[in-house]
């Protein structure tokens, strides 16, 4: 087993300047959408408004509404991951939220200087473990941009599968990871079969 290089933690108020800066980095946002309606606040909000709205959403939605910050083990902030519960009957192109289960949609973003080092995959593994360990979700959904195959590879390495019923919607694909699939992957990986 390799040494852990990335840690994750829930957003703290002092992380907001980093988060807003990351979202204003053109390379990072090139293929990403901000999802302000789902997030409940925007990168254009001032820091106080953003923090207050984040706290309101956490109070209303609990741990299913999750903004995580990725750090190197020395504490350097390198990225973020955000997941939000989807409302019933939510659609994303041809993809429809399965009824009566908790589904979280989100993504992961890293500062460009940390790309192509395996940190995204390591961070996403921790994010998925955290989400399935700390929320009641039954499925995670991510929308990688069709022109960003690196993001799709990160998600595939963690266990996400491409939703094949559509090529893309507004240039985004849909990938899913059910709790059942995640458990089976880790059950097999840990040599329990």
N, C-alpha and C positions, 0 to 999 in steps of 0.2 A: 504494500500500500504506500502511496506517495504522501509526502508531507503536505498538509493543508496550507494553501496560499491565500485563500479568500475566506472572509467571514461575512455573515449577513446580520443585520440588526434592523429593527423597526425604526422608521423615520423619527428623528428628534428635531426639535425646532432649529438647533444649530446646524443641521444638515441642509436646510432649505436653500441657502445661497449656492451650495454645490449643486443641488438638484436643478435649480433654475438655470444656472450656468450650463449644466449638461444639456438641458433642453434647448438652449440657445446656441449650441454647437452644431453648425450646419451639417458636418459629416455624420454626426450621431442621428440627426433628425431627417437625413436624406430620404430614408425609406420608412420612417416611422410616422405614425399619426399620433396626435396628442390625446385623443379621446377625452376632451375636456368635459363632455356631457356625462360620460361614465365616471370620470375621475371626480367630478363635482367641484373642481377648481382648476385654474388654468395657469400656465407659465406666465401669463400676462398680469396675474394678480400680484399685488404687493405682498411682501413676506408676511405681514401680520394677517392680512385677509386670507392668504393661502393657508397659514397655520390654523386659523380659526375654522375655516371650512373643513380642513382635514380632521380636526378634532370633532366637529359636528358629525361628519360622516362616520368616524370611528365609533362615536357614541351611538349612532343610529344602527350601524351595520355590524359592529363588533370586528372580530379578527378576520372575517371574510373580506373586509375592505382593508387591503394590505399594501402599504408602501414600504419597501425594504431598501436599505442602502448597502451596497457591496463595498467592502474594504479589503485591502491587503492586510495580512496579519500585523503589519506595523501601524495600522490605523489609517493609512492613506485611502481616501475615498476614490473608488474607480468606476462605480456604476450604480444602477438602480434597477429595481424590478417592482412593478405595480400590478396588482390583481384586484378585481372588483366583481362582486356578485352580479350576475345577469338577471334581469327581471323575466318573469314568465313570458312566453311567446316572443322572446328576443330573436331577431334574425340578423344574419350577416351574409348578404347575398342569398344563396340557396341554403345555407346552413341555418338550422333552427335549433334553439335551445331545447334539449330533451325535457319533457314536462315532468314536474314534480321532483326534480333533483336539484341540488345546489351546484351551480356551474360558475366557476370563476374565469374571467378572461383577463389576460394581461400580456406582459412582455418583459424583456430584459434589455438594458442598454449599458454599454461601456464607453468610457472615454477612448478615443481613437488610439492613443498610445498604448493601450492595453489589449488591442485586437490581435488576433492570430497567435495567442500565447496559451490557449486552453483555459483562460480565466473565465470566459463566458460560459463554457460548458461546466466547469467546476462550480461557478456561482449558481447556474441554473439548477444543477443537481441539488444544491443546498436549499434553493428557493422552493423547489418541488417538495423536498423532504419536509421543509418547514410548513408549507401549505397543507399537505396531507396530514401532518402531525398536529397542527394547531387550529384547523378549521374543520367544518363539517361538510366541505365540498365533496362531491362525487366525481367531478370531472374538471379538468383544467383545459382551457382553450387559448391558443396563441394565433395571431394573424401575421405571419411573416410576409414581407413584400416579395413578390415574384422575382424582382431584380436583386434580391439579397439572399443568394443561396447559402451564404455563411450562417445566417440566422437560422435557416431551415435545418442545416446540419447540426447546429447546437441543439435545437429542439429534438431532432431525431436521436442524437446520442443519449438524451435523457429519457427517451421512450415515447415521445409524441409521434402520432401517426397522422399522415395527411388525409384530410377529408376529401375523398376523390369524386364527390358528386358535382364539384364545380372546379373549373380551372383557376379562376381568381375572381375577386370582386373588388373593383376599384384598385386593381393590381395587388391585392392581398389574397393569400391562400389561407386556409383554415387548417389547423392541426389540433388534435385532441389527445388527451391522456386521461384515461379513467383511473380512479383509485384501484379498481380491480386489476387493471393491466399493470399499474405501478407496483402493487403488492406482488403480483406474479413475477415481474422482472426481478424484484429484489429478493423474493423468495428463492428464485433460481440462482441469482447472482451470489447470494450468501451461502450457497451449497446446501440448502435445506431440502432439495429434491433428490 
